[in-house]
Structures are given as C-alpha cells and as structure tokens.
C-alpha cells in the first residue's frame, strides 16, 4: 500500500532537480527535500521516536515543518498539530493528553517568547515529553527555561546533521496526523488520520484540482496546523508542483507571490481575501488567478463574492473538517455566482458519499431538505485518539460520519453546507468550542458560571461572555480579560463580560436548557449599541 513518505519518494525520483519549495529567497528541489526529511527522521529516531510516537509541531509554515512531517511519516510516527496562536493552557492540554515525546517550536517567531509560554505549562502536562527541538532563522540562541532542565533540548540544525535514514518504516496503517477539533467539551478531541487516508486523499485531490492549478505553483496561505493548510502540502507533493511557503500571511506579499509564481488557485479565509483585494491597487486584482477557494467566517459569502467579482476575482465555496480532511468537496468556478459561493459542492472523491438526516425524526431527507450532513469516504479519520466512546458516537452503524453540520443535498454527489448545528463558535478563522472558554472563566474565583456566544463586530466574529458572579464576588471585566489573555489565544478572548444574575432558560421534554439564541441576541444588541467593553 502507498505511504505518506512514498509520496515524497516518488516526487523526488520523478523530478529530483526541479523546485519543490520556494521559501523566502531559498529554493529546495525535490531531491533536497527528501534528503532533509530523511535526515530529520534520523535525528528524531536518535531522540527515541518510533512508530506510534507523537511529535508535536508548534511551528508556523516553514520548510522545516514539511521536512519534519515526512520524517515522522518515514518512522511511522504521528505529527500533532499545535496552533502557534495557542498559549500555555492550550499547549499544556495538547502536549499532555497526546503524550507527545518531542515538541518542535520556533522560540522567537514574530517576536513572541514561546519558551516563556512553555515555562508556564505545568510539569504534569510535560511529564511524557522527553525532547524539545528548537528551530530558528538566524535568531540568537534562546535562554532555555529551567522547567526544561530535565528534557533533552536540541536544534533543528542538529537533526539535519544526521546521515539520511534509509528505507521507510511507515505503513498504510500507521497513524500520521493528529488535529484538534472543537467538540462540545472544554477539552478538544484529537482527530487521528492514518497514512492510507492521507495518501488516498492526496491522489484524488490532485486529480480533481489539476486543471485549476494548471502550470502554476501551490501557494501555502493557510497554516499547516489546520487541515486546509496541511492538505495543500500533500496536494503539491502528489502533483509534483512547487510550493510557495511563507511563515506568516501578509496581503501585499501574497499578491506579489501570486504574480511571481504564476499561482492559479489558492485557498483562503474571507478576511484574507478582503485584505488581498485591498492590497492590490490594480482595477483587476490578481489577474492570473482562476479562483480562490474560501470559507466565510466573518462576512456573508454573497457579500464577499460580490466585492471580489467587481475586481475580477472568482470565489468558490469549499467543505472540509478535521475528521475528513479539507477539500472534501468544492464548487465549480464555472457555475453561477449564487451557487458557487456556497459551502459544499461536488464531492472530491468518486467513492465518497453524502446524505442528510432529519435531526428530529431520524429519517433520511430528500434533496433540498435540510438536516444533519452525514458523510463517508476514503479520507475519513481512523477515530478520535484514545477516545473510543467519542469515536463510536461519531459514526452511524453503516459507517457514515455524523458531522454536526446543517446542510442539504442537491443530487449527483453535491451538497450545500449551511451552518454548524451546535453552538460551536467561528473565531479568527477557527472553530472554537464555547465550553473551552466558559470552563476557563469558571476557574476564576469571582465567576460561578459563564456562557460564551459569538457576535459580529464590523466584519469580524468575536466572543462575548455572560457571567454570573460567585457568592460575595463582583465582576471585573478587566480582571477577567487578563485571566483569559494569560491562557487563551487572543482570538478566543471575549470582548465583553456582561454580568447576569441568572441565564435565560427554557424547559423541554429533555430537561431545562439555557437559551443560547436569546443570549446571542442580547449580546449582539449590546454590541450594536456600542456597550461592549
């Protein structure tokens, strides 16, 4: 069976001296990328990494990320994605529960002291961590915190000094990717993919996207820690197309890279699209593009598509989630605008399937009737890591994934995604469980309970918290804001902390439930009146 490292081996064998990666002023050929991956594998093996072990990637988009990922795959190890925007509490949870043996990070990325953040992580969360690999690009040697004194600390460059590791210990059944998902509890679930699902998806994705990409490069605009960013790596390797990588998104630089590298297609969030339109002064923006695949997290898809269309940029809707990888489906750029901007579209894989189930009756819905999307296909996850109960609950008896998404089918392997059925928040381009923020607020001594909803502030979605004070306590918004900022990514920090004596509730057949819809209306009204802190 094909393996993930086999994808890179085949690319290097077929086109060894052609460019695989453009990164700043550097160019890497496929031969050089395979060599770096083999050296990384050897270095990781020297740290004790083997089949099934977890390596946490707390890294931005870099060549090192790509090489280390394929190095892990060669060993049969699992790459655990950690968002660089995460802070101590989030990193502690992911590193601790995943049991990561090695953590890779760039200490000074964007001027952020990641080692100080790591120093705030509890010793218990780092108990199974054995080694830390520090990446840098001309940075001065960082001061390693005392908490890491008992860990083996090395550098990315030291890994590359090992002789290339021959062979390939990875198999189709080995786990290779672990992504976090929002879920409905404060602790996110870990989505585990095996090498067989990654390889199958890479091949089918390239077959589907080849005409859109054409003779251009694959521009990596989205972070590799998410499935939309990650799949752009294996798409490029499967198609042997050059990747253009930047460690951080800059709209003006992205516009220039599109022109320089003949980029025909890219995936982006809606705020990225708006920033690129503003950064390009030409009447027809980014004229070389065929289309941009996008997700509407902030502005409505119709509104953004209209703005882009007036500048000559064509947007198409996509669908993906951690459990089935990204670009599980996409719209056709040739279809009318009203249809092609909707999330969903045509299934990428000919063997994938989608259906819709009515949430109340449990019956399957005909085309055009909304309900919960259920999907299956070769890119499905193996399950939730060390969580058999959640895995069993996620699948139907006949192997379909319950997505938790509201949508409807339109026939012939096509569907439209409408929204999340639950209360998951879309913040900063990421899905966030409100319970995660609520649980952290509840740890503050002044808070008895909290409910967090999403509000629109201009073109952005932001978190808004309702809190009930603990007995004898009062609510101080500044203190609660600082409490959240110390542990959570900035995009998760609520913009306001509104004190209530009780949450609005409603009684139903299944018990008393908090009226989150009413809370959302209250929060939005406060924002519209300009009352948020």
GIGI-V911243 format. One record per residue. N is the residue number from 1. BURIAL is 1 if it has 9 or more other C-alpha atoms within 8 Angstrom, else 0. Layout:
# GIGI-V911243
N,BURIAL  N,BURIAL
This chain:
# GIGI-V911243
1,0  2,1  3,1  4,1  5,1  6,1  7,1  8,1  9,1  10,0  11,1  12,1  13,0  14,0  15,1  16,1  17,0  18,0  19,1  20,1  21,1  22,1  23,1  24,0  25,0  26,0  27,1  28,1  29,1  30,1  31,1  32,1  33,1  34,1  35,1  36,1  37,1  38,1  39,1  40,1  41,1  42,1  43,1  44,1  45,1  46,0  47,0  48,0  49,1  50,1  51,1  52,1  53,1  54,1  55,1  56,1  57,1  58,1  59,1  60,1  61,1  62,1  63,1  64,0  65,1  66,1  67,1  68,1  69,1  70,1  71,1  72,1  73,1  74,1  75,1  76,1  77,1  78,1  79,1  80,1  81,1  82,1  83,1  84,0  85,0  86,1  87,1  88,1  89,1  90,1  91,1  92,1  93,1  94,1  95,1  96,1  97,0  98,1  99,1  100,1  101,1  102,1  103,1  104,1  105,1  106,1  107,1  108,1  109,0  110,0  111,0  112,0  113,1  114,1  115,1  116,0  117,1  118,1  119,1  120,0  121,1  122,0  123,0  124,0  125,1  126,1  127,0  128,1  129,1  130,0  131,1  132,1  133,1  134,1  135,1  136,1  137,0  138,0  139,0  140,0  141,0  142,0  143,0  144,0  145,1  146,0  147,0  148,1  149,0  150,0  151,1  152,1  153,1  154,1  155,1  156,1  157,0  158,1  159,1  160,1  161,0  162,1  163,0  164,1  165,0  166,0  167,0  168,0  169,0  170,1  171,1  172,1  173,0  174,1  175,1  176,1  177,1  178,1  179,1  180,1  181,1  182,1  183,1  184,1  185,1  186,1  187,0  188,1  189,1  190,1  191,1  192,1  193,1  194,1  195,1  196,1  197,1  198,1  199,1  200,1  201,1  202,1  203,1  204,1  205,1  206,1  207,0  208,0  209,0  210,1  211,0  212,1  213,1  214,0  215,0  216,1  217,1  218,1  219,1  220,1  221,1  222,1  223,1  224,1  225,1  226,1  227,1  228,1  229,1  230,1  231,1  232,1  233,1  234,1  235,1  236,1  237,1  238,1  239,1  240,1  241,1  242,1  243,1  244,1  245,1  246,1  247,0  248,0  249,1  250,0  251,1  252,1  253,0  254,1  255,1  256,0  257,1  258,1  259,1  260,0  261,1  262,1  263,1  264,1  265,1  266,1  267,1  268,1  269,1  270,1  271,0  272,1  273,1  274,1  275,1  276,1  277,1  278,0  279,1  280,1  281,0  282,0  283,0  284,0  285,1  286,1  287,0  288,1  289,1  290,1  291,1  292,1  293,1  294,1  295,1  296,1  297,1  298,1  299,1  300,0  301,1  302,0  303,0  304,1  305,1  306,0  307,0  308,1  309,1  310,0  311,1  312,1  313,1  314,1  315,1  316,1  317,1  318,1  319,1  320,1  321,0  322,1  323,0  324,1  325,1  326,1  327,1  328,1  329,1  330,1  331,1  332,1  333,1  334,0  335,0  336,0  337,0  338,0  339,0  340,1  341,1  342,1  343,1  344,1  345,1  346,1  347,1  348,1  349,1  350,0  351,0  352,1  353,1  354,1  355,1  356,1  357,1  358,1  359,0  360,0  361,0  362,0  363,0  364,0  365,1  366,0  367,0  368,0  369,0  370,1  371,1  372,1  373,1  374,1  375,1  376,1  377,1  378,1  379,1  380,1  381,1  382,0  383,1  384,1  385,1  386,0  387,0  388,1  389,0  390,0  391,1  392,0  393,0  394,1  395,1  396,1  397,0  398,0  399,0  400,1  401,1  402,1  403,1  404,1  405,1  406,1  407,1  408,1  409,1  410,1  411,0  412,0  413,1  414,1  415,1  416,1  417,1  418,1  419,0  420,1  421,0  422,0  423,0  424,1  425,1  426,1  427,1  428,1  429,0  430,0  431,1  432,1  433,1  434,1  435,1  436,1  437,1  438,1  439,1  440,1  441,1  442,1  443,0  444,1  445,0  446,1  447,1  448,1  449,1  450,1  451,1  452,1  453,1  454,1  455,1  456,1  457,0  458,0  459,0  460,1  461,1  462,1  463,1  464,1  465,1  466,1  467,1  468,1  469,1  470,1  471,0  472,0  473,0  474,0  475,1  476,0  477,1  478,0  479,0  480,1  481,1  482,0  483,1  484,1  485,1  486,0  487,1  488,1  489,1  490,0  491,0  492,1  493,1  494,1  495,1  496,1  497,1  498,0  499,1  500,1  501,0  502,0  503,0  504,0  505,0  506,0  507,0  508,0  509,0  510,0  511,0  512,0  513,0  514,0  515,1  516,0  517,0  518,0  519,1  520,1  521,0  522,0  523,1  524,1  525,0  526,1  527,1  528,0  529,0  530,0  531,0  532,0  533,0
